[in-house]
Amino acid sequence: MLTATAGFRHDSIPVARQALNDLSMRSGVFALTATETIADVNAAALSTTDVLMFTLTTGELPFTASQRDAIVSFVNGGGGFIGFHSASDTLYEWADYGRIVGAYFKEHPWTREGAVIVEDRAHPIATGLDGALRLTEEFYTFRQNPRAAVHVLLALDAASVEAQGDYPLAWTQSIGRGRSYYNALGHFDSTWRDARFQTMTLNAIRWAANRN
């Protein structure tokens, strides 16, 4: 799990790291390596990794060409990728990264309580969730609506924030032989402590690693 930032830095990063560590210990499903160091993401490390997770990253992180090639090869070759919240506000100048995530951040017009619709309750990542979730979040919109190219799991109930339109918030896609999951939630500490969000996260790790 990479939490490096080259732009805005979320106050929720320490809580996210602790939540993922606790989830690892409690579930016994995965072993977590958390880092802030860009150099730790390399071909050698990825060769012993099942899932690469960008959590609350931002900006043009200074990956070398060889590191970028290693990440693309990892995902295309069957590795899992997970991005949380501002992972979509990262590496705008690297098109392959944008393709792996599925969309780039545009703006966050609503920071408030809202309703999130679970569009596919049958998907392994959404197992156990009700049809809608209410929570306080910084809800994102994206430069292009990703719906045509991804499988949407969560979307904002626009009426709950007094808006109109289609706003996907979490989705999956296949990248080569790999699997990618992105979830736009995670701005606040409360989201990382939310049992429903943690359940989705654990399910997503299993799914991205092709272990479900």
C-alpha positions in Angstrom: 0.0 0.0 0.0 1.5 3.3 -1.2 0.4 6.5 0.6 2.9 8.9 -1.0 1.7 12.4 -1.9 3.0 15.1 -4.3 0.0 17.3 -3.9 -2.7 17.7 -1.3 -2.2 15.4 1.7 -5.3 13.9 3.4 -5.4 14.0 7.2 -7.0 10.5 7.0 -3.8 8.8 5.8 -2.7 7.6 9.3 -6.2 6.3 10.0 -6.3 4.5 6.6 -3.0 2.9 7.3 -4.1 1.8 10.8 -7.4 0.5 9.5 -5.7 -1.6 6.8 -3.2 -2.9 9.3 -6.0 -3.8 11.7 -8.0 -5.5 8.9 -4.9 -7.5 7.9 -4.3 -8.7 11.5 -8.0 -9.4 12.2 -8.9 -11.2 9.0 -5.7 -13.1 8.4 -6.5 -12.9 4.7 -3.6 -10.7 3.6 -0.2 -9.4 4.8 0.1 -5.6 4.5 3.3 -3.7 3.5 2.6 0.0 3.8 5.1 2.6 2.5 5.5 6.3 1.7 8.7 5.6 -0.4 8.3 5.7 -4.1 11.4 3.5 -4.7 9.7 0.6 -2.8 7.4 0.1 -5.8 9.6 -1.8 -8.2 9.8 -5.0 -10.3 11.4 -7.0 -7.5 8.9 -6.0 -4.9 5.9 -6.5 -7.3 7.2 -10.0 -8.1 6.1 -11.1 -4.6 3.0 -8.9 -4.4 -0.6 -9.9 -5.2 -2.2 -6.5 -5.0 -0.8 -3.0 -5.4 -2.8 -0.4 -3.6 -2.6 3.4 -4.0 -4.3 4.9 -0.9 -5.0 8.7 -0.8 -2.0 9.3 -3.2 -1.9 12.7 -5.0 0.1 14.5 -7.7 2.8 13.6 -10.1 4.7 11.0 -8.1 8.3 10.6 -9.4 8.2 7.1 -10.7 11.0 6.2 -13.1 10.4 4.8 -16.5 11.4 1.3 -15.2 9.0 1.6 -12.3 6.1 2.6 -14.5 6.9 -0.3 -16.8 7.0 -2.7 -13.8 3.5 -1.5 -12.6 2.0 -1.9 -16.1 3.5 -5.3 -16.5 2.4 -6.3 -13.0 -1.2 -5.5 -13.7 -1.3 -6.8 -17.3 0.3 -10.0 -16.2 -2.4 -10.8 -13.6 -1.6 -8.6 -10.6 -4.3 -6.7 -8.7 -4.6 -2.9 -8.4 -6.7 -1.0 -5.9 -7.1 2.8 -5.7 -8.8 4.8 -3.0 -10.2 8.3 -3.1 -7.5 10.6 -4.4 -5.7 7.8 -6.3 -7.7 9.3 -9.2 -6.0 12.7 -8.4 -2.6 11.2 -9.1 -0.3 10.9 -12.1 -2.4 12.9 -14.7 0.6 12.9 -17.0 0.8 9.0 -17.2 -2.0 7.8 -19.4 -1.5 4.1 -18.5 -2.1 4.9 -14.9 -5.3 6.6 -15.7 -6.4 3.6 -17.7 -5.7 1.3 -14.7 -7.6 3.5 -12.3 -10.5 4.1 -14.8 -10.9 7.9 -14.4 -9.2 11.1 -13.3 -10.6 13.4 -10.6 -12.4 16.5 -11.7 -13.9 18.1 -8.6 -15.7 17.5 -5.3 -18.8 19.6 -5.4 -20.5 17.9 -2.3 -18.9 17.4 1.1 -21.8 16.3 3.2 -23.9 13.4 4.2 -25.3 11.6 1.1 -26.7 8.3 0.0 -24.6 5.8 -2.0 -26.4 3.3 -4.2 -25.0 -0.3 -4.3 -25.6 -1.1 -8.0 -24.4 -4.7 -8.0 -25.1 -6.4 -4.7 -24.2 -9.8 -6.3 -20.6 -8.8 -7.0 -18.1 -10.4 -4.6 -16.9 -7.0 -3.4 -20.4 -5.9 -2.4 -21.3 -9.1 -0.6 -23.3 -8.3 2.6 -24.1 -4.7 1.7 -27.6 -3.3 1.7 -29.0 -1.5 -1.4 -27.9 2.0 -0.2 -25.4 3.5 2.3 -25.6 6.8 4.0 -22.4 8.5 5.0 -20.6 11.8 5.2 -18.0 12.1 2.4 -16.3 14.3 0.0 -18.0 13.0 -3.1 -16.0 13.1 -6.3 -16.9 13.7 -10.0 -14.5 12.8 -12.8 -13.2 14.3 -16.0 -15.0 11.6 -18.0 -17.8 9.4 -16.7 -16.2 6.0 -16.6 -19.4 4.0 -16.8 -19.1 2.9 -20.4 -15.7 1.3 -19.8 -16.0 -0.2 -16.2 -18.3 -2.2 -14.1 -19.9 0.2 -11.6 -20.5 -1.1 -8.1 -21.4 2.1 -6.2 -22.9 5.4 -7.4 -24.0 8.6 -5.7 -27.7 9.0 -5.2 -27.7 12.5 -6.8 -31.0 13.5 -5.2 -29.5 12.9 -1.8 -27.2 15.9 -2.3 -29.8 17.9 -4.2 -28.2 17.3 -7.6 -29.0 15.5 -10.8 -26.8 13.2 -13.0 -24.9 10.0 -13.0 -21.9 9.8 -10.6 -20.2 6.5 -10.3 -18.1 6.1 -7.1 -16.6 2.6 -7.2 -16.0 0.2 -10.0 -14.0 -2.8 -11.3 -12.4 -3.6 -14.6 -10.1 -6.1 -16.2 -6.7 -4.9 -17.3 -5.0 -7.6 -19.4 -5.0 -10.6 -17.1 -5.2 -8.4 -14.0 -8.0 -6.9 -12.0 -8.5 -3.2 -11.0 -10.8 -1.8 -8.3 -11.3 1.9 -7.6 -13.3 3.4 -4.8 -13.7 7.2 -4.6 -14.7 7.2 -0.9 -12.2 7.6 2.0 -11.8 11.3 2.5 -12.7 11.2 6.2 -11.4 9.1 9.1 -15.0 8.0 9.7 -15.1 6.2 6.3 -12.1 4.2 7.1 -13.6 3.2 10.5 -16.9 2.3 8.9 -17.6 -1.5 9.1 -19.3 -1.5 5.7 -16.4 0.2 4.0 -13.9 -2.2 5.7 -16.0 -5.2 4.5 -15.9 -3.9 0.9 -12.1 -3.3 1.3 -11.4 -6.8 2.4 -13.7 -8.2 -0.3 -11.9 -6.0 -2.8 -8.4 -7.3 -1.8 -9.7 -10.9 -2.2 -11.2 -10.0 -5.6 -8.2 -8.1 -6.9 -5.9 -10.9 -5.9 -8.3 -13.4 -7.6 -8.8 -15.2 -4.4 -12.6 -14.9 -4.1 
